[in-house]
């Protein structure tokens, strides 16, 4: 039986090789009797199991007796969640930003703070003791219950992310779209290891919903999702740069305007109360990130450890990021075929993280869904995952000082892990750039011979492009392309 061309076992070399051990690729008529087991449902069930595995991995770090705390670095299960519950006034019953006390102001964007407040109230509803007079055991019991609430809430956000990922590429491309690509997210070891470190799954889920809404030609809804994403974490705002250039190239600025209206309103609604009632606390996130130096995971931190600290770091890393973004912008305008939004999303967020002053282990969650949209091939997934796991292992060894050599010298293994992680991210980025430059030969979603409407000389247009899909280039872009072709 001829293999079904839409199934991943007929397209991806890695899956073709694996499938041979269980009977070979799915046939043309295979799977029709298993209609309930859709790719989306399989991915959601797999993601649920993976999240449970990740939760089990965190059990050794759960303290039950005050004063007896496990070594979370050595056991590779560190999480900010229980620590910040007591360290940011939540255990005292205080509302983030609006209440004050003898504790540090929450250093996250406002929507993340509102999520913590919601989870704090749920924790109290389930019987957690609350108040400034808690003893050590009561505070520990409350933080454990708060962590359990987070386990459920963040797990649901992970399922939302997988669901949105499976539905971003419409079903008119291939056999039911690219829903099977969501398995790359559902089974990722990076999610199992880093999903519960912090609250980054909130902006990740909102960003995934934004991409899905854009793919479905709903720019205003996409803007709302991206705006809420920025209200929870800064990085979704960076996606607006590539998107405005794509809309400019394809003459869809009116749709971009709708997106921006939704973005501005959605960002402002959760931020405005804190901006008015507690402006100094609202500024903490911005000043905290501006004032910090080269920190964990960054190339700047490695240079500092090696005895070569970079002066004027804010200026240097901003300048490099702007240069990289300018290169991405030129690629958007000058490429023979307009790049896909997912490809550009990976490139711009990777550029930000590579030049950023810090790289926390959970930041992998920002890039992983974009990798799946940009380059849905298991080879790149494995390379990317290898770099992230190496870094995940090394950072805890670095913090626990178990990587320090016997003579007390520098733990160069950690340095190499940071460089290796960056190299893997760069390698994937270079592959994506190759896909953009020669889409008919390399881009998995746009290679000639695919199904769906074919434009641009035999290449499928961006299947998740939404209002951009099959839109013609602006005349000035056509003239620019002619000049570039003429000059070789």
N, C-alpha and C positions, 0 to 999 in steps of 0.2 A: 504494500500500500504506500502510495506517495505521501511523504510527510506534509502535514498542513503547513503552509507557508507562514501563517500568522502566529504559530506557536513558538515560544522561545527556544525549544529544543531543535527547531529547524533553522535558527538564525544565529545563535551564539555558539562559538566554537567550544567554549568551556562546557556549556550545557549539552551540546551534541556528544562530547566525550563522556560526560557523566551518565547521560541517558542510555548509552550502550550497555551499561552494567545492569540496567533494569528493563531491558527489552527494546531499546532504541527509541528514536523520536516518535512523537504522536503522529498517527496517520491522518490522512485528509479528513476522514469521518470520525476520527477518534474524539472521545470526550462528549459526544452528543447525548449519550445516555446518562451523563453525570451533570445535568444542566444546573442542579442546585449548587454544585461546587464551582462557582464562578471564580475567576482569578481574584476578584476583590475579596470575596469571602475567605478564600484560602489564605490570602495575605493577612487579613484581619485575625484569623485564628492563629496563624503562625506568629504574628506580632504579639498576641496575647500570651502565648507560650514563652516567647522570648523575653517579654517583660517580667513574667513570673521567674524565669531563670535569673534575670538580672536582680530581682528582689531577693532571691535566695542567696545570691552572691554577697549581698549586703548584711546578711544575718550576723556574721562574726563581728561586725562593728556595732552591734546593738548592745549598749550597756544596760544593765538591769539594776545594779546596785550603785548608789552614789559613792564616788570616790574610787571606783574600780572601772577604769575605762580602757578598752582595748586599743592597741596600736593600729589606728586606721590606715596609716601609711603602709606599714608592713603587710597588712592584710588586704591592701588594694581596694578598700571599700569606703574611702573618705566621702563625706557629704557635708555641704554647708548647712543643710536644712535644720538638723537638730541644734546646731551651734547658734545659728542666727535667731532661732525661736527664743532662746534665752538672752542672746547677746544684743538684740535690737528692740527689746522692750515688749515683745509679743506675749511672753509668759506673764508679764505684769498687767496685761489687759489693755495695753496702749495701742492706739491706732497709728499705723505708720505715717510719718511726716507731720500729722496734726497734733500729736501728743509729744511731750518732751520729758526727759528724765535723765538719770545718770547713766546714759548709754549712748552709743554712736547712732547717728541717724542712718536709716536704711539707705544704702548707696546704690540703689537700683532705680530704673525709670518707674514712673508712677503706676502704670498698669500692673507691673509685677508686685508693687506694694499693695495694690487693691486685691490681687489674688491672694497674697499672704493674709490680708485682713479677713477675706472670706474663709480661708482655711483655718484661721485662728478661731473664728466664730463656730465653725463646724466642730473643731476640736473641743471647745468649751461645751458645745451642745451634747457631745458624747461623754461628758463627765470629767474632763480634764480640770484639775485645780488651777485657779488663776488668781493673780494678785501679787503685789510687791512683797508680801510677807511669806512667800513660799520657802520651805526649807529645801535642801539639796535633793532629797529623794522625791519630793513633790515636783520640783522643776524637771527632774529627769523623767519621771513618769509622764508629765505633760508633754515634754519634747518628743518622747517616744510615740505618743498618740498622734501628735502633730505630724510626725514622720509617716505614720501609717496613712493618715488622711492624704498626705502628699503622694504617697505611693499610688493611691487610687486615682487622684485627680490628674497627676502627670501621666499615668498609664492611659487614661481616657484621652488625654491630649495626644499621646502617641498614636492611638488608634485613629483619631481624627486626621493626623498627618498621613498615615498610611492610606486611609480612605481617599483623602484628597489627591494623594500622589497617584493612586490607581485610576482616578477619573480625570486627570488633567489632559491626557492625550485623548481626543475624541475617538469614539468607536468606529468611525468610518475609515480609519487607517488600520490596516492589517486585520487580523482575526480578533475583533473585539477591542481594538486599540492596543495600547501598551500597558494594560493593567498588570501583566505579570512583572513588569519592571519594579512594581512596589515591593516585590519580595526582596530586592536588594536592600531596602530599608527595613523590612520586617525582620530579617534574620541577621541584621548587622551586629557583630560583637561590640561595636562602638556604642550602640544604643544600650545594650545590656550593661556595659561597664560604666558609661558616663551619663545615662539618662536620669539618674537620681542625684547627681552631684549638686545641682542647682535647679533653677526654675526656667531654664532655657527652652524647655519643651513648649512653653506658652507662645513665645514669638515664632518658634519653628512651625507650630500648628497654624497660626494665623497667616504666616507667609505662604505655607502650602495651600491654604484656602484662597489666598490672593492669586497665586498662579492658576489654580483651577478656575476661579472666576474670570480671570483674563482670557484663558483658553476658551471659555464659553461665551465670549463676546459680551461680558458684563463689566465694563471698565469702572463704573462707579462703585460696584460691589468690591472689585479688586482693590480700588483705592481705599475703601473702608478697612479691608483686611490688612493691607500694608500699613495704613495709618495706625491701626491698633497694634500691629507688630512693632512699629517704632515706639509706641507708647510703652511697650514691654521691654524692648531692647533696641539699641540704636541701629543695628545693621540693615533692617529692611529699607531704610531711606536711601541706601546706596543703589538699590535696584531702580530708582527713578531716573538715574543718569542714563543708563543704556536704553531704558524704555522711551525717554523723550527723544533720543536720537533715532530710534527705530520708527517712532511715530512721525518724526520730521522727514525721514527718508521715504516713508510710505504714504505721506500726506494724510495722516490721521491725528492731527493735532487737536481737533475738536474732541475726539475720544480721550486723548491724554488730558485735556482740560476737565472732562468729567471725572477721570481718575483722581486728579489733583484736588478737586472739590471734596470728593469723598475722603481722600487722604487727610486733608486739613481738618475737616470736621471730626473725623474719627480720632485723630491725634489730640485735638483740643479738648474734647469732652472729658476724658479722664484726667487730663493735666490741669485744666482751668481751675477747679476748686483748690488744688494745692498751690498753684501759682498765686492765687488771691489770698488764701488763708495762711499759707506758710511759705512765702517766697524763698526764704533762706534755706529751708529744708529741700525745696524743689531744686535748688541750685547744687545741692550736694553731689548728685550724680555727675554733673558736668565738671565741677571743680575737682572732684576726686580723680576723674580720668585725665584731666588736664595737668594736674600737679604730679601724678605718679611718674616715676622714671622707668627705665627698661626693667620689665618684670618677668616673672616665670614664663618660660616657653617661647619667648621672643628671641630673635637673633641679636637684639640689642643687649639682652641679659647675658647671653653667651659671650658677647664681646666684652662686657663688663667683667664677667668672671675670668676671662682670659687676660685681663689687665689692660683692655683698650676701650674704656668707656667713651661713649659718643657725646660730645658737647652739643647743646642746643637741640636736644633730641626731638622736641615737638616740631621744630622747623624742619629738621632733616627727614623725619618719617612722613610728615605731611607732604613735603616736596616730592619724595619718591612715590608716594601714593598718587599724587596728582599726575606725575609723569606716566605712571602705569595706566591710570584712567584715561589720560589723553591718548595713549596707544590703543586702548580698547575702543575709544571713540573713533579714532581713525579707521580701525578695522570695521566698525559698524558702517561707516559711510563709504569706504573704498572697496569693500569686498564685492566680488562679482554678484553674489547672491546674498540677500540680507541674512545675517545670522539669526539663529533662533534665540528667543528670549531666555530659555533655560541655559543655553550655552553662555550667554553674556552674564547671567546671574552668577554662575560658578566663577567666571573670570574676575568679576568685580569684587565679590566677597572674598575670594582667595587672595586677591591683591591686597585687600584691606587687612586680612589676618596675617599675611606674610610680613607686612610692614608695621603691624600694630605693636604697641609697647608691651602687650601681654597676650599670652595664648593659654587660656585655661583649658583643661582637658575636655570640658563639655562643649567647647566651641566647635568640636567636630560635628555636633548636631546641626549647626548652621549650614555646613557645607554638604553633608551627606545627601539630603534631598535634592540639592542643586546638581550634585554629581550624577544622580540618577536621571534627572531631566536632561542634562547636558550630554552625557556619554553613557547610555545604558548598555554597557558591556561589562561582563564579569571580570575580564582581565584588569580593566582600570579600577574596578571595585576592589579587587584583591590588592593591587598596588597601593591604593589609597588607604585601605584598611590596615595593611602592614605598617605603613608609616604612623598611623594614629595609635595602633596598639603598642608599637615600640616606644612612642612618646609617653603613652599612658603608664607603662611599666616604669619608665625611667624617671618620670617626675616624682613618683612616690618614693622611689629609691633615693632620689636626690634630697627630698625633704626629710627622709628618715636617716640620711647620711650613710646608707648602706653601700652606696656606690663610691664612697671616698676610699682611695687606695690606702694600704697599710702604712705608707710613709706620711700620710696626712696631706698629700697633694690634691690637686683639683680632680673632681670626678668627671673626667673627659668622656666617659660613657654617656653621661647626660648631655654634654655638648653635642656629641655625635647623634644622639637620638633627636634632638631639636633640628639639627641640619638634615637628618634623614627624613623627618616628617615634612619639612619644607620642600625638600627635593621631590618627594612623592607628589605633593600638591602641585608643584611646578610642572612635573612631568605630565600629570593629567591635564593641566592647563595647556601645555604645548600640543598634546594630542587633540584637544578641543579646537585650538587655533587651526591645526591642520584640517580638521573636519570642516571648519568654516571656509577655509580657502579652497578646498577641493571637496565640496559636499557630495558630488555625484559618485565619488569613489569611496569615501570614508564615513560620512555622517550616517549613523544607523537609522535615523528617522527620515532621511531625505535622499537616500541613494536611488538612482534611476532604476525603474522597474518595480517600485513600490506601488501599492494601490492608492486610490484616492485621486483627487484632482491634480493633474500634473501641469506645472507652469515652469517658466524660466528654462526652456530648452531641455526638458526631460527630467527635471528634478521636482520632487514633491516639496511644496512650500511648507513652512513651519506648521505642523499639524496642531500645535498648541498656541498658535499665534493669535487666535481670537479675531479681533477686528483687523489685524494686520494680514491675515491669511489671504493670499491671492491678490492683495492690493498692489497696484503698480508703483514703481519708483517715481519720485518727483523728477521733473525735467532736469533740474540742475544736477541731480545725481547721475542721470543718464549722460549728460554732457561731461561730467567729471570722469565717468567710467571710460568714455570715448577718448578723452585726453590721456588717461592712464594707459589705455591699450595702445594708443599711438606712440607713447614714449617707451613702450615695452615693459 
